Amino acid sequence: MKRSVQILWRVFLWGFAIVVLIFIGANFGLFGKMPSVQELENPEADLASEIISADGQLMGKYYAENRSEVKYSEISPNVINALIATEDERFYEHSGIDAKALARVLFSVGSQGGGSTLTQQLAKMMLGQGKGNVLVRGMQKLKEWIVAVKLERNFTKEEIIALYLNRAPWGNVYGIRNASRTYFQKEPKELKIEEAAVLIGMLKGFIYEPIRHPKSALSRRNVVINQMAVAKQHFITPAEAEKYKSKPLLTNYKKIDENVGIAPYYRSVLVGVLKKWCNTHKNPKTDEPYNLFRDGLKIYTTIDSRMQTYAEMAVEEHMPIIQQKLNNYFKLKGNKLWEGHDKVIEDAMRFTDRWKSMEEDGADTAEIKKTFYIPVKMKVFSWWGSKNHEKDTIMTPFDSIKYHKQLLQTSFAAMDPRTGEIKAWVGGINYKWFKFDHVTASRQVGSTFKPLLYTLAVTDAGYTPETYIPGGPLTLGGKTISTGGGTMAYCLAKSLNGAAWHLMGTIGVKRTIEFAQQCGIIAKLPPYPSIALGAAEIPMLEMLQSYTMFPNKGYNTPPVYLTRIEDKDGNLLQEFPISQSKEVIGESDAYTMVKLMQGVVDFGTARRINSYSIPVQKAGKTGTTNSNTDGWFIGYTPELLAGTWVGCEDPFIPIYTSNSGGAEMSAPKWGLFMSHVYADRRLNYGKIKEFEQPAELRNNPIYAESNFANIATSGDSLDADVQNAGADEFMGSDMTDGLTDEKQKKPGADTGKPKPKAVLPKSNDFK
């Protein structure tokens, strides 16, 4: 053999050996991690985890890339045909690598299109590749070829198509289901030929997106339709292609918006709890902790979508009314109100994108501040003018911060007092504009704390509804007022501060705090007598738990937020049982408190609740805090417990100037919600119309309706001004100052920027 021939053979064999070694090295991760055979046999696109309501409605998703998986059978043949015709017409003939396409690329130097098969494109998506210089892309191509061949060995052609379409990106939308829903409001199986062609055309690049680039999208759609006609499979005839191409470009675009949906505040808080759950539970397929944003978990909650709707409707109906009244107050005293609070505005400025952007560009503080006093066009939140509560206006950024801070915020939550299941959750007036959740936030609770104190008077001191509590002078924050006395029932109905102060003197601060903790209040309570008047800051959920003992016959029930968690295939990962209630007071004492709190609704500060159509007995307590900065109402029926709060973001801003406080600011939302719930027969409320009276109290004359009305209205006769001064809606200055050395300062907020991150209280339900 000639030496030249020997050299050629050696070069060939060595070259072949080097290529083989390169492929072997690539297969074993020489050029980066390769998916294992097990990972290829169980490929999982990054799937969004879905949050599902108690009545089966999709509430929203948690995702890194929002995907919803579909099976091959759930995809229209029009989509599949368009994909094959455009991207890989020999898809059913090759085994992952198309030799003819590769040869075409080599001989045309890429001028006649690429040689990647659908399977290679899927491999590229699975490997997260596609960028880099020529050398990098060359190494990546080797990996894609190897993975493509493995995919063809492990999956059917139909499975590969489904995997591809579930992973493919349509701009910021991932997967064929979300793309179909976003652009046509349809499931993938329902797509027509011209619609499928639009979506497949977009895979070539976002320049073919039909909303932003309709002309290029139409042109690309027609190219795809042409391909369906000329492809070797002839999916459509040339005549049909012309018919479809003559149609206008029509879409039904609706962006997937996680600012809306069911209970967005609840979902924003729940994410923290679910992250902790994921960190303590391993996915058996990966032996790694579950990933909330990629593993496609199905999270079943206790929220009822219909009750959630009614809670949001109550907020929408009531808040504009009281906001208008507050706006009238600001017209008179708005400027004076802000005196001494310049730092609040400046802190809010520093949270804005404007400040951060200019600071990154090197502008100094003085220069940045100047821009906040220049009028500009902007959108602001407004209850009036549009359905989405946005209004175009011109104002300075400084004024916009003040404007948004003068908007009333609210929270509303409803739960089953027996099971602990949370049924509705509204954490603010608009999640898009104001992300901070007020259901889990701590605010002064005012007189909603008094029922706990009155409970101790019943259980520890032997008080009954007709026990007389004396009035007298009461000094608060350096101001002395005269308060009337009366029967225990009267004092709670009228929420007399003097009576609460007297009871605190009888029971003591230490015992009151101990009992509050027994009732589920975790928040730190200041060890001062002022807690009798609601000086403590407590989250709504803890207050609701403390109230469960009243309609639940003395048993305290922690809140429950979830029922179960499943994996993407529906396998149960964890079930969350109904809360285990614990007895904190006796049934008779609980009923006594129910009667006392019925008096609040029937004769006292919450009388306006009776103007709503709620066909069952109801009880509750209003609350208004120091200088009228917070308004509360927590109430219940025999079957349902709910609470609501109103206040501005910064607690130095008063919410009202009359003596109605929590009764007007919060109670109407409770009434609206309950009236809707009890009118909806699907919800099945209303079977229990009255609070059950214990057998040992049935013959007690105190609890007879006719007699109790006299007891609940028996109090000292004082003129209106004095009586109001001693009531729940007491307007004295700084009623808790001097009674506690804990200053309750809140950080300033800008428009919608969350402050301390809200978290659910500790609960055994998530262990």
Buried (B, 14 or more C-beta within 10 A) or exposed (E): EEEEEEEEEEEEEEEEEEEEEBBEEBBEEBBEEBBEEEEBEEBBBBBBBBBBBBEEBBBBBBBEBBBBBBEBEEBBEBBBBBBBBBBBBBBEEBEBBBEEBBEBBEEEEEEEEEBBBBBBBBBBBBBEBEEEEEEEEEBBBBBBBBBBBBBBEBBEBEBBBBBBBBBBBBBEBBBBBBBBBBBBEBBBBEBBBBBBBBBBBBBBEEEBBBEEBBEBBBEBBBBBBBBBBEBEEEBBEEEBBBBBBEBEBEBEEEEBEBEEBBBBBBBBBBBBBBBBBBEEEEBEEBEEBBBBBBBBBBBBBBBBBBBBBBBBBBBBBBBBEBBEBBBEBBEEEEEEBBEEBEEBBBBBBBBBEBBEEBBEEEBEEEEBBEBBEEEEEEEBBBBEEEEEBBBEBEBBBBBBBBBBBBBBBBBBBBBBBBBBBBBBBBBBBBBBBBBBBBBBBBBBBBBBBBBBBBBBBBBBEEBBBBBBBEBBEBEBBEBEBBBBBBBBBBBBBBBBBBBBBBBBEBBBBEBBBEBBEBBBBBBEBBEBBBBBBBBBBBBBBBBBBBBBBBBBBBBBBBBBBBBBBBBBEEEEBEEBEBBEBBEBBBBBBBBBBBBBBBBBBBBBBBBBBEEBEBEBBBBBBBBBBBBBBBBBBBBBBBBBBBBBBBBBBBBBBBBBBEBBBBBBBBBBBBBBBBBBBBBBEEBEBBEBEEBEBBEEBEEBEBBEEEBBBEBBBBBBEBEEEBBBBBBBBBBBEEBBBEBBEBEBEBEBBBBBBBBEEBBBBEBEBBE
